[in-house]
Amino acid sequence: MPIFKPEQQWEAYLSAFNAQEAGERENLLQQSVSDDVEFTNPGSNGKGRSVLSTHIQEFHEKMPGLYFTTDKTFLSQGDLLAVWSMFRPDGSKIAMGYNYLRFDAAGRFTFMAGFF
C-alpha cells in the first residue's frame, strides 16, 4: 500500500498546469512527476519533466487565462484516472477531458495520457 495519495499528486500536477509563475510550476512538477515522465495527448508527446514544463508554458502562451479543475478521480490497480474540465478566464466551461496516469513507488507520475 503506497504511503502517498495519488489524488493529491494529481492536484499538485494540475496546480502546476494552472500555475502562471515558472518557479511555482517547477516546484509543483518536481513534486508530482518523475524526471523522465512520458506524456501524450492529442496535441503533443514528450519525455522528461523539462519538456513537460515547456509544453505547459507554451499552452499558457497560446491560451492565456485558461485553467483546469478536477471533476473526479478513480484509483484502480495502482493507476489513476482523472476527469477534468477546462475553463475560460470568465469561468465558462469550454472542454472536458481525461488523464490516465501511472506512478512510481515515490508517488510521482511516470506516464500520463490525456484524452480530450
C-alpha positions as CSV (number, residue, x, y, z in Angstrom):
1,M,0.0,0.0,0.0
2,P,1.5,3.3,-1.0
3,I,2.1,6.0,1.6
4,F,1.4,8.8,-0.8
5,K,-2.1,9.8,-2.0
6,P,-2.3,9.7,-5.8
7,E,-5.2,12.1,-5.8
8,Q,-3.0,14.7,-4.0
9,Q,-0.3,14.2,-6.6
10,W,-2.8,14.8,-9.3
11,E,-3.9,18.0,-7.7
12,A,-0.2,19.1,-7.4
13,Y,0.2,18.4,-11.2
14,L,-3.0,20.2,-12.1
15,S,-1.8,23.1,-10.0
16,A,1.4,23.1,-11.9
17,F,-0.5,23.2,-15.1
18,N,-2.5,26.2,-13.8
19,A,0.5,28.0,-12.4
20,Q,1.4,31.2,-14.2
21,E,4.8,31.7,-12.5
22,A,7.6,29.4,-13.7
23,G,9.2,28.8,-10.3
24,E,5.9,27.7,-8.7
25,R,5.2,25.4,-11.7
26,E,8.7,23.8,-11.4
27,N,8.2,23.2,-7.7
28,L,4.9,21.5,-8.3
29,L,6.2,19.4,-11.2
30,Q,9.2,18.3,-9.1
31,Q,6.7,17.1,-6.5
32,S,4.3,15.4,-8.9
33,V,6.1,14.0,-11.9
34,S,9.3,11.9,-12.3
35,D,12.4,13.3,-14.0
36,D,11.7,11.1,-17.1
37,V,7.9,11.3,-17.2
38,E,6.4,10.4,-20.5
39,F,3.3,12.2,-21.6
40,T,1.0,12.1,-24.6
41,N,-2.2,13.9,-25.6
42,P,-3.9,14.8,-28.9
43,G,-1.7,17.9,-29.2
44,S,1.8,16.6,-28.2
45,N,4.0,13.9,-26.9
46,G,7.1,14.2,-24.9
47,K,9.5,12.8,-22.3
48,G,11.1,14.5,-19.4
49,R,10.0,17.0,-16.7
50,S,11.7,19.9,-18.5
51,V,9.9,19.0,-21.8
52,L,6.6,18.9,-19.9
53,S,7.3,22.2,-18.3
54,T,8.0,23.8,-21.7
55,H,4.7,22.2,-23.0
56,I,2.8,23.9,-20.2
57,Q,4.5,27.2,-20.8
58,E,3.6,27.0,-24.5
59,F,0.0,26.2,-23.6
60,H,-0.2,29.4,-21.4
61,E,1.2,31.5,-24.3
62,K,-1.3,30.1,-26.8
63,M,-4.3,30.0,-24.4
64,P,-3.8,32.8,-21.8
65,G,-6.0,32.6,-18.8
66,L,-7.4,29.1,-19.4
67,Y,-7.4,26.9,-16.3
68,F,-8.4,23.4,-15.2
69,T,-10.3,21.8,-12.3
70,T,-10.7,18.2,-11.3
71,D,-14.2,16.7,-11.6
72,K,-13.4,13.2,-10.3
73,T,-10.6,10.8,-9.8
74,F,-10.6,7.0,-9.9
75,L,-7.9,4.8,-8.4
76,S,-7.6,1.2,-9.7
77,Q,-4.9,-1.4,-9.6
78,G,-2.3,1.3,-8.9
79,D,-3.3,3.6,-11.7
80,L,-5.2,6.9,-11.6
81,L,-7.9,8.2,-14.0
82,A,-8.7,11.9,-13.6
83,V,-11.6,13.6,-15.1
84,W,-11.1,17.3,-15.6
85,S,-12.7,20.5,-17.0
86,M,-11.1,23.4,-18.8
87,F,-12.5,27.0,-18.3
88,R,-12.1,30.4,-19.8
89,P,-10.9,33.3,-17.6
90,D,-14.6,34.3,-17.2
91,G,-15.4,30.9,-15.7
92,S,-17.3,29.5,-18.6
93,K,-16.5,25.8,-19.2
94,I,-15.2,25.0,-22.7
95,A,-13.9,21.4,-22.5
96,M,-13.8,18.2,-20.5
97,G,-11.2,15.5,-20.7
98,Y,-9.5,12.6,-19.0
99,N,-6.0,11.7,-18.0
100,Y,-4.7,8.2,-17.4
101,L,-1.6,8.2,-15.1
102,R,0.9,5.7,-13.8
103,F,3.2,6.4,-10.9
104,D,6.4,5.2,-9.3
105,A,7.0,4.0,-5.7
106,A,7.6,7.6,-4.6
107,G,4.2,8.6,-6.0
108,R,5.4,10.7,-8.8
109,F,3.8,10.2,-12.2
110,T,5.9,8.3,-14.8
111,F,3.3,8.2,-17.6
112,M,0.4,10.4,-18.4
113,A,-2.0,10.1,-21.3
114,G,-4.5,12.8,-21.9
115,F,-7.8,12.3,-23.8
116,F,-10.0,15.2,-24.9
